[in-house]
Amino acid sequence: MRLFIAPGDKVVTSLGAYPTFNYHVAGYGGVLEFVPYQNVNEDLAGLLAAVRRINARMVYLANPDNPMGSFWPAEDVNAFIAALPETCVLLLDEAYGELAPENGLPAIDTSRGNVLRLRSFSKAYGLAGMRCGYAIGHRQVIGAFNRVRNHFGVNRLVQAGALAALNDEAHLARIRHEIATSRQRIVSISNALGLNALASATNFVTVDCGRDGAFAQRVLEELGKLGVFIRKPMAPGLDRYIRISAGPEPEMKILEEALPLALQAAQGAS
């Protein structure tokens, strides 16, 4: 935001997408334009139409998506990029990119000056405590960050850990397998209770509680009383879902025991 957004600049994002992005836009005086989701996906056509209609300076897209766990195939993302005006910067949030299917991420291409791809070590690599991420983009754009960034924001120990993580492909493959196994457990637990679990390209599963947002909120609160912490989307249309993170089998057994009790309590309170 410090590099690209001046007061009054217009920024497009999806209604219900990663909220921290919105805070930073507002902090630099940007004006947000929200586009509702298309079912459980960020609406590429809607985002593009909004960019053109208001002459947006920036557009945000998370792929795979948080909080729904959905994704757009690489060919759709590439078409979206090609259709964007050169005056609009795309922030392509790929924090969950290592968990996407093979067709989920476009090939690395740093030739376009208006595309920044953001990656993190906090998800698939399990190194959230390092608070380390990186951006991929055109050489001139990446170089421009030297004018605004905190030059001591990533210490040498974190840099060494990040490079080691990138080089440890065997570890990443094992974690991807374990997350996929856990996701399937969450799907099975949810389906057994008559809940609809969405397909996920992330390290969580978003589950439709089958009623409205107030009911989903009660389910979340009842799980909290049982010592199980989960989160949920809050935007209208998405608020009937809850979001359950993948975890080791002992935690899945806790979920299997707690979720039916939470549902029963939530139904009794309605």
N, C-alpha and C positions, 0 to 999 in steps of 0.2 A: 504493500500500500504506500509506503514512504517513497518508493521509486516511481510509481505509476499514477497514483490517485491524488488529485487536487480537490479542494472543496468545490462541491457542485458536480463533479464528474459522476456519471451514471454507471452503475454496476448491476449486472443481471446474475441471479442465482435461483436455485429451486427452493420453493416454499417447503421447509422442513429439512433441508440439507444441513451440513455441518455448521452449527451456529457460531463457532468461534470466528470463522471467516467474516461473518456479518459484523461482529464487534469491531474488528480492525478496520473494515470499510467505514463504519460510522465514526471511528476514532480519527480518521483522516479527512472527514467531511464528505465522503462519498454518499451518493443517493442510491439506495437499493431498490431494485425492481424484482419482484418475486414471481416465479412461474410455477404453478401447481404441478405435482407429479402426474405422469400418465400411468395410471394404475400403480404399479410398484417401481416404475422406472422414472428417472429424470427425463423430462420431455425434451429431446433434442430439437425437434421442430419448433416447439414453443420457445425454447431458449434462443434459438436463432432468430425467430420472428421478433422477439422482444429486443434483441440486440439491434436489429435493423430499424425497428420502430422508434426507439429512443436514442439511437446513435451512441450506444454504450461504449465506454472506454475499456471495460473488462467484463468477462463472463467466467463463472466458476462452474466446473463440472467434476464430480467425483466418480471415478470409474475404476474398480467396483465402488458401489454406492454405500454410503453410510447415511441413514440408518437402515435401509431396506435390504442390503446384501445383494442387490441385483447388479447386472453389468450390461454394457453394450459391447457387441463384438467390435473388433478392431476396424473392420470395414466401415461400420457406422460412425465410429469416432473420427476416422480419417475423412469421411465425407463431411462431417460437421466442421472439422478444421478447414477443409478446402473452401467451404461456403462462407466462412467468417470474413468480415471486412478486415483488411490489414490494419486498420486503426483500432481494432478491438483485441485486447490481450486475453488469451485463454489461459486460465489457471486450471490445469488438468491434474487433479488430486488423485494420485495413484498410491496412497498410503497402504492400500490392501492389494497392490498390484502383484506381489509375489504369490498371492493366493488365487489369482484369476486363472480361468482356463487358458489353454494355449492360444485360443483365438481372441482373448480378451484385451490384449495390449497391442497397440500399434508398434511397429518397428521404431527404434530410436532414430529420430531425424531432427537434427539441430539447424536445419537450413532456414526455417521460418522464424522471423524475428518477433512474432506475436504469440508464440506458444511456449509456456513454461510448464514442465512436468515436475510434480513434487512427490518425493519418496520419503519413507520413514523407516527407522529400525524398530519402531514401537509395536509393530503388529506381528508379521510372520517371524521376525527375528527374535521377538520377545525381549527386546532391550529398551523398554520404555523409559527406564530410569536414566538412561544416557541422555535423553532429550536431544537426539541427533536426527536431523533430516538433511536432505539435499535437493537441489533443483537441477534439472537438465534443460538446457535451452541454447539459443544462438550465442556464439562466443561474445559478441558485443553486449548482449543483454546480461549475460552472466558476469562479464567484466564490470558492468555498471553497478552491480551490488557492492563493489569495493568502496563506492562513494557513500553508502548508507548503512552498511552492515556493522554489527558489533564485531570488531576484529579479534576479540578474545572470547567469543561466544562458545567455541568448541575447543576444549582443552586437548592436549596431546594424547592423554590416555584414552579419551573418547574416540579420537581419530583412529588410534591403533585398533581399538575394539571394533569400530565400524568397518575398517578395511579387512580385518580378520573375518568378520561376519560375511562380507561380500565374497570372500574367497572360500568359505566353508559350504560348498554346494551340497555335500552329503548331509550336513546338519539341517539345511533348509528343506531338503527332500524328505527327511524323517519327520520334521515338524509339519510339513504340508500333509503327509499321510496321517499323522495323529490328529490334526485338526479336522480332516475329512472324516475320520472315524468318529470323532466326537460330534460333528455336525449330524451325522446319520443317527447317532444316539438321541440327539435332541429331537430330530424329526420323528423317530419311533415313539419317544415318550409323549410328544405332542399329539401325534396321530391316534395313539391309544386312548387319549382323553377327548377325542373328537375335535381337536384343534387343527387348523391348517397351517403347516410350517412351510415357509417359502423356500425355494431353491436359493442357495447362498454361494457367493464367490468370495466370501470373507472369512473371518474367524468367529463369526456369530451366526445365529439363525433368528430371523424375524418371524414371529408367530402371530397369526390372526386369532384373536380371542373370540371372534364370531359375533360380537355385539358392538357396543359403542365405546368411545374413549373413556367414559366414566367407569365402565365395567373393567376395562383393561387397567386403569389406574388402581382400582380396588385389588385386582389380582397382584399387581406389582407391590402394593402396600402389604397385602397378606403374606406374600413371599418374604418381605422384609421382616415381618414379625417372626418368621421361622428361621431367620438368619441367612436368607438367600437374597443377595443383592443383584438385581438386573436393572435395565433401563428401558425406556420406551420412546418412540417418536411422539412429539407433542403437536405437530401441525394438523389442522383439520384434514380429514381424509386418511391420515396415517396414524391417528392417535388410538385406533382400535387395536393396534399391534403392540406386542412386547418384544424385546430384543434380548436373546439369551446367548451369552458368550460360550464358546467351546472351552473345554477343560478336561483334566484327567478323569479317569473312570470313577474314582472315589467321589468326585464332585458331581458326576452325572448320576450316581446313586442317590446322593442327597436331593438333587433336582427331581428324580423319579419319585421320591417319597413326598417331597414338599409341594410339588405343583398340584396334584389332585386335592390336597388339603386346602391350598390357597384358592383354587377354583370353587370348591365347596363353600368356603367362607365368603367369597365374593358374591356367589349366587344367593347365599342366605341374607346378605346385606342389601340386595337389590329389591 
